[in-house]
Amino acid sequence: MKVVPWILFAVLAPAFTASGVEQEPVKRELELIYVFEGSKPEFIFVIGQSGFKSVASLEEHLKTWPRGSELRWAPGCVRVGGEPLLSSEKEMGDFRKFLERRGIRFVLVPSG
């Protein structure tokens, strides 16, 4: 296999802020909030004080995290149906692959 040095560097390079300071990995908790307003529940992913209405917007946020970061999620066992990621093995698999490519460790705490 031929390795192109600049591509390898881009993959292994640390993340930097706009001011050129290297970002330290972060460790955050993910929550899924249910909004019961209207005829059908809506879902919002929450990390700290930030909310995301879709997996795509959550992924856009996670693209800003440096490699070596960790996202922990303990979604519990109560479901109403249609929850993003939790209702689709394919969607969850794609999300895991996204995080792996970004170098973000994903800790999914199984419900019990």
TORMARLO-8578 format. One record per residue: x, y, z of N, C-alpha, C in turn; residue number from 1. Coordinates in steps of 0.05 Angstrom, whole numbers, always signed. Layout:
N
+--------+---------+--------+---------+----------+--------+--------+---------+--------+------+
| n_east | n_north |   n_up | ca_east | ca_north |  ca_up | c_east | c_north |   c_up | resi |
+--------+---------+--------+---------+----------+--------+--------+---------+--------+------+
|      X |       Y |      Z |       X |        Y |      Z |      X |       Y |      Z |  NUM |
...
+--------+---------+--------+---------+----------+--------+--------+---------+--------+------+
// end
This chain:
112
+--------+---------+--------+---------+----------+--------+--------+---------+--------+------+
| n_east | n_north |   n_up | ca_east | ca_north |  ca_up | c_east | c_north |   c_up | resi |
+--------+---------+--------+---------+----------+--------+--------+---------+--------+------+
|    +17 |     -24 |     +0 |      +0 |       +0 |     +0 |    +18 |     +25 |     +0 |    1 |
|    +12 |     +43 |    -17 |     +27 |      +68 |    -19 |    +14 |     +89 |     -1 |    2 |
|    +29 |    +101 |    +16 |     +19 |     +121 |    +35 |    +29 |    +148 |    +25 |    3 |
|    +10 |    +166 |    +22 |     +17 |     +194 |    +14 |    +21 |    +209 |    +40 |    4 |
|    +45 |    +219 |    +45 |     +51 |     +232 |    +71 |    +32 |    +254 |    +79 |    5 |
|    +24 |    +272 |    +61 |      +7 |     +294 |    +68 |    -21 |    +285 |    +76 |    6 |
|    -30 |    +263 |    +64 |     -56 |     +252 |    +72 |    -54 |    +240 |   +100 |    7 |
|    -33 |    +226 |   +105 |     -29 |     +214 |   +132 |    -27 |    +236 |   +153 |    8 |
|    -13 |    +258 |   +146 |     -11 |     +280 |   +165 |    -38 |    +292 |   +171 |    9 |
|    -54 |    +296 |   +150 |     -81 |     +307 |   +154 |    -98 |    +290 |   +173 |   10 |
|    -95 |    +264 |   +171 |    -111 |     +246 |   +187 |   -101 |    +246 |   +216 |   11 |
|    -75 |    +248 |   +220 |     -64 |     +246 |   +247 |    -59 |    +273 |   +260 |   12 |
|    -63 |    +295 |   +245 |     -58 |     +322 |   +256 |    -77 |    +328 |   +278 |   13 |
|    -68 |    +341 |   +300 |     -86 |     +349 |   +321 |   -104 |    +372 |   +312 |   14 |
|   -126 |    +376 |   +326 |    -144 |     +398 |   +320 |   -134 |    +423 |   +333 |   15 |
|   -138 |    +445 |   +320 |    -129 |     +471 |   +330 |   -152 |    +491 |   +330 |   16 |
|   -152 |    +510 |   +348 |    -172 |     +531 |   +349 |   -165 |    +552 |   +328 |   17 |
|   -182 |    +571 |   +324 |    -177 |     +592 |   +304 |   -152 |    +608 |   +311 |   18 |
|   -145 |    +610 |   +337 |    -121 |     +625 |   +345 |    -96 |    +608 |   +343 |   19 |
|    -98 |    +583 |   +334 |     -75 |     +566 |   +330 |    -67 |    +549 |   +355 |   20 |
|    -84 |    +550 |   +375 |     -78 |     +534 |   +399 |    -90 |    +506 |   +396 |   21 |
|    -74 |    +486 |   +402 |     -84 |     +458 |   +399 |   -107 |    +453 |   +419 |   22 |
|   -128 |    +441 |   +409 |    -151 |     +434 |   +425 |   -146 |    +409 |   +441 |   23 |
|   -154 |    +409 |   +466 |    -152 |     +385 |   +483 |   -177 |    +368 |   +478 |   24 |
|   -175 |    +342 |   +478 |    -198 |     +325 |   +476 |   -219 |    +331 |   +497 |   25 |
|   -244 |    +328 |   +490 |    -266 |     +333 |   +509 |   -280 |    +307 |   +516 |   26 |
|   -294 |    +308 |   +538 |    -310 |     +285 |   +547 |   -337 |    +295 |   +554 |   27 |
|   -358 |    +288 |   +539 |    -384 |     +298 |   +544 |   -405 |    +276 |   +544 |   28 |
|   -428 |    +283 |   +556 |    -451 |     +265 |   +558 |   -472 |    +274 |   +536 |   29 |
|   -484 |    +255 |   +523 |    -505 |     +259 |   +504 |   -532 |    +251 |   +517 |   30 |
|   -552 |    +268 |   +513 |    -579 |     +262 |   +522 |   -598 |    +264 |   +499 |   31 |
|   -620 |    +249 |   +500 |    -642 |     +252 |   +480 |   -666 |    +262 |   +495 |   32 |
|   -675 |    +285 |   +488 |    -698 |     +298 |   +501 |   -723 |    +294 |   +484 |   33 |
|   -745 |    +287 |   +497 |    -770 |     +283 |   +483 |   -787 |    +309 |   +487 |   34 |
|   -799 |    +319 |   +465 |    -816 |     +342 |   +466 |   -844 |    +332 |   +459 |   35 |
|   -862 |    +333 |   +479 |    -889 |     +324 |   +475 |   -907 |    +348 |   +471 |   36 |
|   -907 |    +359 |   +447 |    -924 |     +382 |   +439 |   -934 |    +376 |   +411 |   37 |
|   -959 |    +375 |   +408 |    -970 |     +367 |   +382 |   -977 |    +338 |   +382 |   38 |
|   -984 |    +328 |   +358 |    -994 |     +301 |   +356 |   -972 |    +279 |   +356 |   39 |
|   -947 |    +287 |   +351 |    -925 |     +267 |   +350 |   -901 |    +278 |   +365 |   40 |
|   -889 |    +261 |   +382 |    -865 |     +271 |   +397 |   -842 |    +279 |   +378 |   41 |
|   -828 |    +299 |   +387 |    -803 |     +308 |   +373 |   -780 |    +301 |   +391 |   42 |
|   -756 |    +299 |   +380 |    -733 |     +291 |   +395 |   -711 |    +312 |   +391 |   43 |
|   -696 |    +317 |   +412 |    -673 |     +336 |   +411 |   -650 |    +323 |   +425 |   44 |
|   -627 |    +321 |   +411 |    -602 |     +312 |   +423 |   -591 |    +336 |   +439 |   45 |
|   -581 |    +331 |   +463 |    -570 |     +352 |   +479 |   -542 |    +344 |   +489 |   46 |
|   -523 |    +363 |   +486 |    -497 |     +360 |   +497 |   -492 |    +386 |   +512 |   47 |
|   -490 |    +384 |   +539 |    -487 |     +409 |   +555 |   -512 |    +427 |   +551 |   48 |
|   -507 |    +451 |   +542 |    -529 |     +470 |   +538 |   -536 |    +473 |   +508 |   49 |
|   -526 |    +455 |   +492 |    -531 |     +456 |   +463 |   -550 |    +434 |   +454 |   50 |
|   -570 |    +441 |   +437 |    -589 |     +421 |   +427 |   -588 |    +418 |   +397 |   51 |
|   -594 |    +394 |   +387 |    -593 |     +388 |   +359 |   -617 |    +372 |   +351 |   52 |
|   -632 |    +381 |   +331 |    -657 |     +369 |   +323 |   -653 |    +345 |   +305 |   53 |
|   -629 |    +340 |   +295 |    -625 |     +317 |   +276 |   -597 |    +305 |   +281 |   54 |
|   -594 |    +281 |   +271 |    -568 |     +268 |   +272 |   -548 |    +284 |   +256 |   55 |
|   -557 |    +295 |   +233 |    -539 |     +310 |   +216 |   -529 |    +335 |   +230 |   56 |
|   -546 |    +349 |   +245 |    -536 |     +373 |   +259 |   -519 |    +365 |   +283 |   57 |
|   -524 |    +343 |   +296 |    -507 |     +333 |   +317 |   -479 |    +326 |   +306 |   58 |
|   -479 |    +313 |   +283 |    -453 |     +307 |   +270 |   -437 |    +332 |   +262 |   59 |
|   -451 |    +352 |   +253 |    -437 |     +377 |   +246 |   -423 |    +389 |   +271 |   60 |
|   -437 |    +388 |   +293 |    -424 |     +397 |   +318 |   -400 |    +380 |   +326 |   61 |
|   -404 |    +353 |   +324 |    -382 |     +335 |   +331 |   -358 |    +338 |   +313 |   62 |
|   -361 |    +348 |   +289 |    -338 |     +353 |   +272 |   -319 |    +373 |   +283 |   63 |
|   -328 |    +389 |   +302 |    -311 |     +409 |   +315 |   -294 |    +398 |   +338 |   64 |
|   -301 |    +373 |   +346 |    -286 |     +361 |   +369 |   -259 |    +350 |   +360 |   65 |
|   -239 |    +353 |   +376 |    -213 |     +342 |   +369 |   -212 |    +311 |   +372 |   66 |
|   -194 |    +299 |   +358 |    -190 |     +270 |   +360 |   -183 |    +264 |   +389 |   67 |
|   -192 |    +240 |   +398 |    -187 |     +232 |   +425 |   -209 |    +239 |   +444 |   68 |
|   -229 |    +254 |   +434 |    -252 |     +261 |   +451 |   -269 |    +237 |   +456 |   69 |
|   -288 |    +240 |   +476 |    -306 |     +218 |   +483 |   -334 |    +228 |   +485 |   70 |
|   -353 |    +214 |   +473 |    -381 |     +219 |   +475 |   -394 |    +195 |   +489 |   71 |
|   -407 |    +201 |   +512 |    -420 |     +179 |   +528 |   -450 |    +183 |   +527 |   72 |
|   -464 |    +161 |   +523 |    -493 |     +162 |   +521 |   -506 |    +138 |   +535 |   73 |
|   -523 |    +145 |   +554 |    -538 |     +125 |   +569 |   -568 |    +131 |   +565 |   74 |
|   -579 |    +121 |   +542 |    -606 |     +129 |   +534 |   -629 |    +117 |   +551 |   75 |
|   -623 |     +98 |   +568 |    -644 |      +85 |   +584 |   -660 |     +65 |   +567 |   76 |
|   -681 |     +55 |   +579 |    -695 |      +33 |   +565 |   -724 |     +41 |   +558 |   77 |
|   -733 |     +65 |   +566 |    -760 |      +74 |   +559 |   -760 |     +86 |   +531 |   78 |
|   -778 |     +76 |   +514 |    -780 |      +86 |   +486 |   -809 |     +93 |   +480 |   79 |
|   -813 |    +113 |   +463 |    -840 |     +120 |   +453 |   -843 |    +112 |   +424 |   80 |
|   -820 |    +106 |   +411 |    -820 |      +98 |   +383 |   -811 |    +121 |   +365 |   81 |
|   -795 |    +114 |   +345 |    -785 |     +134 |   +326 |   -761 |    +150 |   +335 |   82 |
|   -748 |    +142 |   +358 |    -725 |     +157 |   +367 |   -702 |    +155 |   +347 |   83 |
|   -689 |    +178 |   +341 |    -666 |     +177 |   +323 |   -644 |    +160 |   +335 |   84 |
|   -630 |    +146 |   +318 |    -608 |     +128 |   +325 |   -617 |    +103 |   +340 |   85 |
|   -635 |    +106 |   +359 |    -644 |      +82 |   +375 |   -663 |     +65 |   +360 |   86 |
|   -677 |     +75 |   +340 |    -697 |      +60 |   +326 |   -687 |     +48 |   +300 |   87 |
|   -662 |     +52 |   +293 |    -651 |      +41 |   +268 |   -622 |     +31 |   +272 |   88 |
|   -618 |      +5 |   +268 |    -591 |       -6 |   +270 |   -573 |      +7 |   +249 |   89 |
|   -583 |     +12 |   +225 |    -567 |      +24 |   +204 |   -558 |     +52 |   +212 |   90 |
|   -577 |     +68 |   +222 |    -571 |      +95 |   +230 |   -550 |     +95 |   +252 |   91 |
|   -553 |     +77 |   +272 |    -534 |      +75 |   +294 |   -507 |     +66 |   +283 |   92 |
|   -507 |     +47 |   +265 |    -481 |      +38 |   +254 |   -467 |     +60 |   +239 |   93 |
|   -482 |     +75 |   +223 |    -470 |      +98 |   +208 |   -459 |    +119 |   +228 |   94 |
|   -473 |    +124 |   +249 |    -464 |     +143 |   +269 |   -438 |    +134 |   +282 |   95 |
|   -437 |    +108 |   +289 |    -413 |      +97 |   +301 |   -389 |    +100 |   +282 |   96 |
|   -394 |     +94 |   +256 |    -372 |      +97 |   +236 |   -363 |    +125 |   +234 |   97 |
|   -382 |    +144 |   +234 |    -376 |     +173 |   +233 |   -357 |    +180 |   +256 |   98 |
|   -364 |    +172 |   +281 |    -348 |     +178 |   +304 |   -320 |    +165 |   +302 |   99 |
|   -320 |    +140 |   +293 |    -294 |     +126 |   +290 |   -276 |    +141 |   +270 |  100 |
|   -287 |    +150 |   +248 |    -271 |     +165 |   +228 |   -261 |    +191 |   +240 |  101 |
|   -276 |    +203 |   +258 |    -268 |     +229 |   +270 |   -249 |    +225 |   +294 |  102 |
|   -245 |    +199 |   +302 |    -228 |     +194 |   +325 |   -241 |    +200 |   +351 |  103 |
|   -267 |    +199 |   +352 |    -283 |     +204 |   +377 |   -292 |    +177 |   +388 |  104 |
|   -285 |    +172 |   +413 |    -294 |     +147 |   +426 |   -323 |    +150 |   +434 |  105 |
|   -339 |    +129 |   +427 |    -367 |     +129 |   +433 |   -373 |    +107 |   +454 |  106 |
|   -383 |    +116 |   +477 |    -390 |      +97 |   +499 |   -420 |     +97 |   +501 |  107 |
|   -432 |     +75 |   +492 |    -461 |      +71 |   +494 |   -466 |     +53 |   +518 |  108 |
|   -479 |     +64 |   +538 |    -485 |      +49 |   +562 |   -511 |     +35 |   +558 |  109 |
|   -511 |      +8 |   +558 |    -536 |       -6 |   +553 |   -556 |      -2 |   +576 |  110 |
|   -581 |      -2 |   +568 |    -602 |       +1 |   +588 |   -606 |     -25 |   +603 |  111 |
|   -617 |     -24 |   +627 |    -619 |      -48 |   +642 |   -643 |     -51 |   +657 |  112 |
+--------+---------+--------+---------+----------+--------+--------+---------+--------+------+
// end
